[in-house]
Amino acid sequence: MCRLSAAVLSAAVLVAAVPAAPAVAIVAGAVDGNAHPYVGALLASSARPFCSGVTVANQNPDDHALGKVFLTSARCLGKTGDGRQVRVTFGATVSSGTTSTGTYHVMPGYVPATFVNDIAIVVFNSPPAISAVGLDDGDTVPGPGARVTTVGYDTPSIGIRKWATEIVTGSSSRWLDLRYGSGNSCIADPGGPDLFIPDPDDSAASAVFALTDQGSCGIDQDYLVNSPAVRGFVNDPDYVSDAD
């Protein structure tokens, strides 16, 4: 079953939409605390989180200036959300987090019916003092049996950041297939990251491989973000913002 789309608010309102029905995010798993501080949530005007996402480093290929953007799913606001101001909060809980504002941009070629290019970024008006995580370079895709860490907010623990491991069962050019591990990113709350350490011999740092996208409470099909097309969108020079 596909994750539910968010409804879009009026353009006059700073931020975002609320899901059409209650969402289900990380089931089982564990309370995150400060384990993944770069994972945040898009906030509706009611301050309810409706999509998760992750702060990733981007790089202008011309001047190599590192910046950071918030990577999430296009379906959160849809095509009509492109160019809108939104709010993003970071914290172990929504109520304890710091909030930043920015402009929501949908990846060109997004197709709602098939979820092709189901990617969006938020370009911060003023970059938050949050460390960014790397976007995988595409050299490695976790194989069957590998465990990835997924992180997100929303029900059954609305406003509490949680994490769980999921087990890879396969992949295609766009999708990472997963089954329940210590928990599952179940039914809704798209945009949360799937994290994996691509080369533990070189670095213990995790990289973002995919975003939670569609599935059920037993299996997931998450959107891979390590393709040249997605990296090109994230690293578009128009979207580089200087880090603090």
C-alpha positions as CSV (number, residue, x, y, z in Angstrom):
1,M,0.0,0.0,0.0
2,C,1.4,3.4,-0.9
3,R,2.1,6.1,1.7
4,L,-0.5,8.8,1.9
5,S,-0.1,12.1,0.1
6,A,-0.1,15.4,2.0
7,A,-2.8,18.0,1.2
8,V,-1.5,21.4,0.2
9,L,-2.3,24.6,2.2
10,S,-2.9,28.0,0.8
11,A,0.2,29.8,-0.6
12,A,-0.5,32.6,1.8
13,V,0.3,30.4,4.8
14,L,4.0,29.8,5.8
15,V,4.2,26.0,5.6
16,A,2.7,23.1,4.9
17,A,0.1,20.5,4.6
18,V,-1.3,18.0,6.9
19,P,-1.7,14.3,5.8
20,A,-5.2,13.4,4.6
21,A,-5.3,10.7,7.2
22,P,-3.3,9.8,10.3
23,A,0.2,8.6,9.4
24,V,2.1,5.6,10.7
25,A,5.9,6.0,10.8
26,I,8.6,4.1,12.7
27,V,6.9,1.0,14.2
28,A,8.8,-0.8,17.0
29,G,12.5,0.3,16.8
30,A,13.7,2.7,19.5
31,V,13.5,6.3,20.6
32,D,16.3,8.2,18.8
33,G,17.3,10.8,21.3
34,N,20.2,12.7,19.7
35,A,21.5,9.7,17.7
36,H,20.5,11.3,14.3
37,P,20.4,15.0,14.9
38,Y,20.4,15.7,11.1
39,V,17.0,14.1,10.7
40,G,14.1,16.6,10.9
41,A,10.4,16.9,10.1
42,L,8.3,19.2,8.0
43,L,5.7,21.0,10.1
44,A,2.1,21.8,9.3
45,S,0.7,25.1,10.6
46,S,-0.6,23.1,13.6
47,A,3.0,22.2,14.4
48,R,2.2,18.6,13.6
49,P,4.9,16.7,11.7
50,F,3.7,15.3,8.3
51,C,6.9,14.3,6.5
52,S,10.4,13.5,7.7
53,G,13.7,14.3,5.9
54,V,17.4,14.6,6.4
55,T,20.0,17.4,6.2
56,V,22.6,16.5,3.5
57,A,25.7,18.2,2.3
58,N,25.7,19.6,-1.2
59,Q,28.5,20.9,-3.3
60,N,28.8,23.4,-6.1
61,P,31.0,21.8,-8.7
62,D,32.3,25.2,-9.8
63,D,33.6,26.5,-6.5
64,H,33.4,23.4,-4.3
65,A,31.5,25.4,-1.6
66,L,29.9,23.1,0.8
67,G,26.4,23.8,1.9
68,K,23.4,21.9,3.2
69,V,19.8,21.3,2.1
70,F,17.0,19.3,3.6
71,L,16.2,16.2,1.5
72,T,12.7,14.8,1.6
73,S,10.0,13.5,-0.7
74,A,8.2,15.4,-3.5
75,R,4.8,13.9,-2.5
76,C,4.9,15.8,0.8
77,L,3.6,18.9,-0.9
78,G,3.4,17.8,-4.5
79,K,4.1,19.9,-7.6
80,T,2.0,22.8,-6.3
81,G,4.3,23.1,-3.3
82,D,7.3,24.0,-5.4
83,G,8.7,27.4,-4.4
84,R,6.7,27.6,-1.1
85,Q,8.2,28.5,2.2
86,V,8.1,25.7,4.7
87,R,9.2,25.1,8.3
88,V,11.5,22.3,9.3
89,T,12.2,21.2,12.9
90,F,15.1,19.2,14.4
91,G,15.2,17.6,17.7
92,A,14.6,14.4,19.7
93,T,11.0,15.7,19.9
94,V,9.2,18.2,17.8
95,S,8.5,20.4,20.8
96,S,12.2,20.4,21.9
97,G,13.6,21.0,18.4
98,T,14.9,24.2,16.7
99,T,12.9,25.3,13.7
100,S,14.3,26.7,10.4
101,T,12.5,28.0,7.3
102,G,13.3,27.5,3.7
103,T,12.0,27.1,0.2
104,Y,10.6,23.8,-1.0
105,H,11.8,22.6,-4.4
106,V,10.4,19.6,-6.3
107,M,12.8,17.6,-8.5
108,P,12.1,18.1,-12.2
109,G,10.3,15.2,-13.8
110,Y,8.4,14.1,-10.6
111,V,5.4,11.9,-11.6
112,P,2.9,11.5,-8.8
113,A,1.2,8.5,-10.4
114,T,4.4,6.4,-10.5
115,F,6.6,8.3,-7.9
116,V,9.3,8.7,-10.4
117,N,11.7,11.5,-9.1
118,D,9.8,11.5,-5.8
119,I,12.5,13.9,-4.4
120,A,12.4,17.4,-3.0
121,I,14.8,19.6,-1.1
122,V,14.3,22.6,1.2
123,V,16.9,25.3,0.7
124,F,17.3,27.0,4.1
125,N,16.9,30.8,4.4
126,S,19.6,30.6,7.0
127,P,21.3,27.2,7.4
128,P,20.7,25.7,10.8
129,A,23.5,24.8,13.1
130,I,22.9,21.1,12.3
131,S,25.7,18.8,11.0
132,A,24.8,17.4,7.6
133,V,25.2,13.8,6.6
134,G,26.6,12.7,3.3
135,L,24.7,11.6,0.2
136,D,26.0,8.3,-1.0
137,D,28.0,8.5,-4.2
138,G,26.4,5.5,-5.9
139,D,29.4,3.2,-5.8
140,T,27.8,0.8,-3.4
141,V,24.2,-0.4,-2.9
142,P,23.5,-2.5,0.2
143,G,22.9,-6.1,-0.9
144,P,20.4,-8.6,0.3
145,G,20.7,-9.2,4.0
146,A,22.3,-5.9,4.7
147,R,20.8,-3.8,7.5
148,V,20.0,-0.1,7.1
149,T,18.8,2.3,9.7
150,T,15.6,4.2,9.0
151,V,14.7,7.3,11.0
152,G,11.5,9.4,11.2
153,Y,8.7,11.0,13.2
154,D,4.9,10.7,13.3
155,T,2.4,8.1,14.7
156,P,2.3,5.9,16.7
157,S,4.7,8.3,18.5
158,I,3.8,11.6,16.9
159,G,6.5,14.2,17.3
160,I,9.1,11.8,18.7
161,R,12.1,10.9,16.5
162,K,12.6,7.1,16.3
163,W,14.9,4.8,14.4
164,A,14.8,1.1,13.4
165,T,16.8,-1.3,11.4
166,E,15.4,-2.8,8.2
167,I,16.8,-5.7,6.1
168,V,17.5,-5.3,2.4
169,T,15.9,-7.9,0.2
170,G,16.9,-6.4,-3.2
171,S,17.1,-3.3,-5.3
172,S,16.4,-1.9,-8.8
173,S,17.5,1.3,-10.5
174,R,15.1,3.4,-8.4
175,W,14.0,1.3,-5.5
176,L,15.6,-0.3,-2.4
177,D,13.5,-3.3,-1.2
178,L,13.3,-3.9,2.6
179,R,11.7,-6.1,5.1
180,Y,11.0,-5.7,8.8
181,G,14.1,-5.8,11.0
182,S,14.0,-4.2,14.5
183,G,11.1,-2.2,13.2
184,N,9.7,-0.6,10.0
185,S,8.8,2.7,8.4
186,C,5.3,1.7,8.1
187,I,2.7,3.1,5.6
188,A,3.3,6.8,5.8
189,D,5.6,9.6,6.9
190,P,7.6,9.7,3.6
191,G,11.0,11.3,3.3
192,G,12.9,9.8,6.3
193,P,16.4,8.5,5.4
194,D,17.7,5.0,5.0
195,L,21.3,5.1,6.4
196,F,24.1,2.7,5.7
197,I,27.9,2.7,6.2
198,P,29.1,2.0,2.7
199,D,32.7,1.2,3.5
200,P,33.4,0.6,7.2
201,D,37.0,0.0,6.5
202,D,37.5,3.6,5.4
203,S,35.0,5.4,7.6
204,A,32.3,4.8,10.2
205,A,30.2,7.6,8.8
206,S,26.8,6.7,7.6
207,A,25.5,7.9,4.2
208,V,21.9,8.4,2.9
209,F,21.0,5.7,0.4
210,A,17.2,6.0,0.1
211,L,14.1,7.8,1.4
212,T,11.1,6.0,2.9
213,D,8.5,6.0,0.2
214,Q,6.0,3.2,-0.2
215,G,5.1,-0.2,1.3
216,S,3.3,-1.9,4.2
217,C,4.1,-2.7,7.8
218,G,5.9,-5.8,6.7
219,I,7.9,-4.7,3.6
220,D,9.1,-1.4,2.2
221,Q,10.1,0.0,-1.2
222,D,12.2,3.1,-0.6
223,Y,13.4,5.5,-3.2
224,L,17.2,5.4,-3.9
225,V,18.9,8.8,-3.8
226,N,22.4,7.9,-4.9
227,S,21.7,8.1,-8.7
228,P,23.5,10.8,-10.8
229,A,20.1,12.5,-11.4
230,V,19.3,12.9,-7.7
231,R,22.8,14.0,-6.8
232,G,22.7,16.5,-9.7
233,F,19.5,17.9,-8.3
234,V,20.9,18.2,-4.7
235,N,24.2,19.6,-6.0
236,D,22.6,22.1,-8.4
237,P,24.6,25.4,-7.9
238,D,21.4,27.3,-7.5
239,Y,20.7,25.4,-4.3
240,V,24.0,25.7,-2.5
241,S,23.8,27.6,0.7
242,D,26.9,28.3,2.8
243,A,27.2,26.3,6.0
244,D,27.6,28.2,9.3
